[in-house]
Amino acid sequence: MAARSSLATEPADRVLVMTRVFDAPPSLVFEAWTKPEHLVSWWGPEGFTLPACTMDFRPGGAYRVCMRSPEGRDHWVRGVYREIVEPERIAFTWAHENAQGQPIHETLVTITLAEHQGKTKLTLHQAVFESVAERDAHQGGWTGCLGRLAEFVAAAKE
């Protein structure tokens, strides 16, 4: 899989693009993505915990996380880091696991960080989803996740 798909080949209705500005420098926002001890503080939708997190943060390295819902349901996700350019860009594959631990439909997530008026503009691009409903579910999850990331970097900045 290429590190970045051509937009011409991506069905627009199955692509997720989100932008958020964080009141922290790009180096701090980037650092929050690099270690399990950081991820457990903010990864996952609002109300979720991260009881398991392993990661080999380097191009070609793998990660695997368990996001636990408030109801106690575990959601396992795994992937491989495709590109890391500190502190500007992280690209990684994303696949939920089925009950047998096998990956289900892989997408590519690209996080781009840019300095923006003393803050950090983060752009998240994830594609290509199997359906619009799947894209919308991820949008909801990432919205909560990025909200938690904002709280994490604000606390780390103090």
N, C-alpha and C positions, 0 to 999 in steps of 0.2 A: 504494500500500500504506500502511495506517495505521501510525503510529509504534508502536502497541501493539495487538495483537489482543485481543479479548474472550476471557477464559478459557472462557466458555460455548461458544465456537465451536471451541476447540482440542481435538482428541482427546487425552486425557491420556496415552495410551501413545506419542504421537509428539511430546511436549514434553520438553525437557531443562531441569531446574532444578538448579543446583549452588550450594553455599554454601561459602565458605572464609574463615577469619580470617587476616589478615596482620599481622605484628608491625611495622607502619609506619602513619603517619598517612594519612588518605584523600587528602590533597593529593599525597603521594609515589606512592601506588598509581595515582591518576588520571594523574599526569605520565608514568608508565611507558607509558600507552596513546597518548600524544600525538605522538610523534616517531619517524621511521624508525630513528634511531640508538639509541633505546631498544628498539624492537621486535626488532631483529636479535639482541639479547642473550637474549630469552626466548620469542619467539613460536614456536609449533609444538609438536608432541608431543615427548616425551623423545627425544633423539638426532637430531632434525631440525635443519637450519640454515635460514636465511632469506637466500638469495643475492640476492633482488630484493625491494624494498619501496618503493612509492611511495604517498604519502598526502597528501590535502588535508583536514586535520583541521578541519572546520567543517561545520555542517548543510548538506547538499546536496553536500558534497565527496566525492570518490571515493577509494578505496584499491585497490591491487592488490599481492598478495604471491605469492612463489614459496616454498613450503615444500619443502625437499629431504630425502628420507628417507635413513637411513643407507646404504641400498642404491643411492642416486643417482637415485631416481625423483622427478621434479618434480611437485608438486601446486600448481596455480595457483588462487588464490581472489581474488574481487573483490567489491566492494560499495560502498554509499553510506552516509555518515553521515546518520542521520535526526534525531537529537537529541543535543545535548551540553549538559550542565548541570554546570559545574565546581564542586566536585569530587565530584559526586553520581551522575551518570548519563551513560552513553554508549549510544546505540542505533544499530545499523548493520545493513544487509542483508549476507547472506553467501551466496555462490554459488561452487561449484567451477566451473572451466572445462573444457570437453571439449577434444579434440585440436585442434579448429579455433578455439579461443579463445572459444567461445560459452558463456555461463553455463548451468549446469545447476541446476535446482530451487533457488530462492531461499528462504532462511529469514531471520528477524529475530532478531538477538542484542541483548539488553539487559543491560548491566552496571550494577548499582546498588551504590554504595559508601556505607557508613554508619559513623560512629565507633562503636566498640564497646569499652568499657573500655580506652581508650587505644590501641586497635588499629583495624584496618579490617575490617569485615565486607563481603565481596564476594558478591553474588548474581548468578549468570549465568542468564539465561532465553533459550532458543533454541527457536524453533518456526516453523512446523510441519513436521516431517520427513515424507518420503514413506513411511517404514517404521520399525518399531521397530529393525531392524538398523542403519539409518542413524543413528538417535538414539544407539544404543549405541556405534557407532564414534566419533561425535563426543564422547560422554562420555569415552571412553578418551583421545582426543586432547586435550580440554580439561583432563583431570586432569593429564596431563603438562605441559601448557602452564602451568597455574596453579602447579604445583610449581616450574617454572622462574621464573615471575614472583615467587614468594616468595623465591627465592634472589637475584633481581635487586634487589628492594627492600631486602632485608637488607643486601646489599653497598652499595647506594646510601645507606643510612641511616648507615653507619659513617663 
